[in-house]
């Protein structure tokens, strides 16, 4: 009987550990519309000063998970919740994020949090950020869409010169002999993030379906591309 109870306790503990384990990912950007420096986060960060990104974030792309972002270190001060999706502008919360961590569910919070961290506040935050998501959709960013897009890069303006078609993303265009070479782009399907550095770092821009005859500031600077949600 004791052995059976012990096994049950071990199974329960394992289940709780799996539930608490985060599997999310988000990227912070130092400017609106996913421009400027970027920092990708997959684990809790109690102080963004350690990553040289404190009070620097102006836009966020949450690729998976649900995250709590706070103005002070150690998840203190004013906090708000972010669901998976794109946030091209943080408005009044821009340049104020110091710590963040993935959370489970809207309610409950954490030990030591203020008592007013309840369902009403969470519901208000959810409604507020619904407005951001609706604005994203109007601007061509569609979080949650199924992937399966295609784009073609060209070495000269107006879709002239050598070309490279990408369907599954490319984290390093040097491997395809197309690094810092694209001057125009055709997006046949999907919404794509094109970045100046490999591994989707540096200044990035999101391109929706359409033709981009001149990439302007990103011309001859693209090193990685991927379809985003």
N, C-alpha and C positions, 0 to 999 in steps of 0.2 A: 504493500500500500504506500509506504514511504517512497519507494523507488518510483512508483507511478506518479506521485505528487511532484517529485523532483523533476521528472521528465517533462511534466506539464509546465512547471515553472520555467524550465530552460527554453521550451518552445515559445512560451509567452514572451520571455525576454528577447528571444531572437526576432519575433514578430515586431516588438516595439522598436528594436534597433533598426530594423529595415524600414519601418514607418518614418522614423526620425531622420534617417539618412537622406541628405539632399541630393538631388540629381539635376539641379537647375543650372542655367548659364545666362548671364546678361553681359552686355557691353556698355560701358560708360563713354560718353563723348564730351569733349571740352567745349564744343560749340553746338548751336542749334542744328537740326537737320542732319545729325550724325557726321558732322565735320570736326576738324581739329584732331587733337590727340585722342587716342582711345585706350581703354583698359578693359579686358575681358575678365570676369570674375565667375568662379565656379564654387567657391567656398565662402563661408562667412568671413567678413573683414571688419574687425572691431575698430580699426583706425586707418582710413585711407591715406593718411600721411605716410604710412609705411610704403605705399605704392606711388607716392608723389602725386596723388590725385585728390587731395583733400580740398573741399569747397571749390571744385573745378567743374563738376558735371552740369551740362546744360541740356543734354538729350540722352535718352537711354533706349536701347533695344533689348528686350527680355525675350530670349530665344526659348527658354523653358523654365518651368517652376513659377512660384509666387514669392516675391521678395519684399522684405521690410527695409526701407531706407530711412536713416535717421540723421538729424542735424548735428548731433554730438557723438563723440567716441563712445564705444561700448554700448551702442544701441540705445542711447539716452537722448533726451530732448524731444522735440517734435518729430514724429515719425509718420510715414505713410506707406501704403501697400501698392505693389505693382504686379499686375498679372502679365502673362505672356502676351507680347505685342510690341508695337513701336510707339515711342513717345518723342516726337521731334522737337518739343519744347517743354520745359518744366515750369515755365512762367515764374510764379513767386517762389518756387523751390529751387530755381537755378542757382548754381554755385553755393549750395548749402549742405550737400550730402557729405557726411564724415564717416559713417559706418553703415553696413548693410549685411543682411543675411537672409537665406531662404527660410520660409515659414510654411507651416501646414495649416490650411484652413483660414477663414477670415477671423474667427473669434478665438477666445481663450487666452491669447497672448503668451507671455512668459512670466515666471516668478519674478516679483519685484517691480513689475510694470504698474503704472497708475491704475486705479480701479476703474477709471472711465474708459479704459481700453476694452470696449464691449461691442456688442452687435450694432448698436446705433452708430457709433463712430465708423465702424468698418463699412456699414451700409452707405454712409455719407461719402466715404472715400471711393467706394466702388462706383457710385453715381457720378462723382467728380471725374474719375478717370475714364468712364464711359464716353464723356465728352471728348477727351483726347483721342480715344480710339476712333470715334466717328469722324473727327477732323482728319485723322490719318487716312481713313478710307476715301475721303473727299480728295486728298492730295495724292492718292495712288498707292498708299501703303496698305496692304491687306494682310494683317497678322492672321495666321491660322490657315491660309490657303494651302492646298495640296501642291507639293513641288512637282516639277516636270517641265521646266521651262527651257528656253534656248536663246542664246545670243551669239552674235558674230562680231568680232573685232576686226578693224581695218587699219592698215599702217598709214593711211593718208585721209585727209578730209573728204567728205562726200562719198564715202564707201568705195574708195579707190585703193589700189595697192594690194599687198598680200593680205590674206584674211585667215582668221581662226575662229571656228565655231565651237562653242562650249555648251555642254548639256549637263554635266555633273559637277560643275565648279572646278576651279583651279587655284590651289593655295600658293603656287609659285609658278608664274608664267615663264620663268627662265627655263623650266623643264620642257616647255613647248616652243622655245626660241621666239617668244613674243613679249619679253619683259620691256617695259618702258617704250613701247612701240605703237600702241593704239592711239589713233587720232579721231576715229569715228566709230560708232557702234550701232548695230541694229538689234533690238530686243524683239524677238519673234513671239515669245511667250514667257510669262513669269515676271517677277520683280527681282532685280539683281543689285547686289552691293559690289561696287568696283572700288578697289583700294590702292593707295600709292605703295604700300609695303607688302611683303609676302605675309602669309598667314592672316590676311584680312586686318592688318594693322595700319596705322597712319591715317591720313585723311581719307575718308570714304564718301561715296555718293550713291544714292539709291536710284536706279533707273527702271521705269515701268515700260510696258510694251510700247514700241514706237521706234523712230529713227532719230539718231543724234549725229548730225553731220559734222559737228565740231565739239570736242570735249572741253574746250577752253582751258581752264586751269589744270585739268587732269590730262590734257593731251601729252602723250609720250611719258606718262608717269604711272600708268596702271601696272601693278605687279601681281595682283590676285583678284579673282572674281568668284562670287557664289550667289546662288539663288537664295533669297531670304523670305521669311514668313511675315 
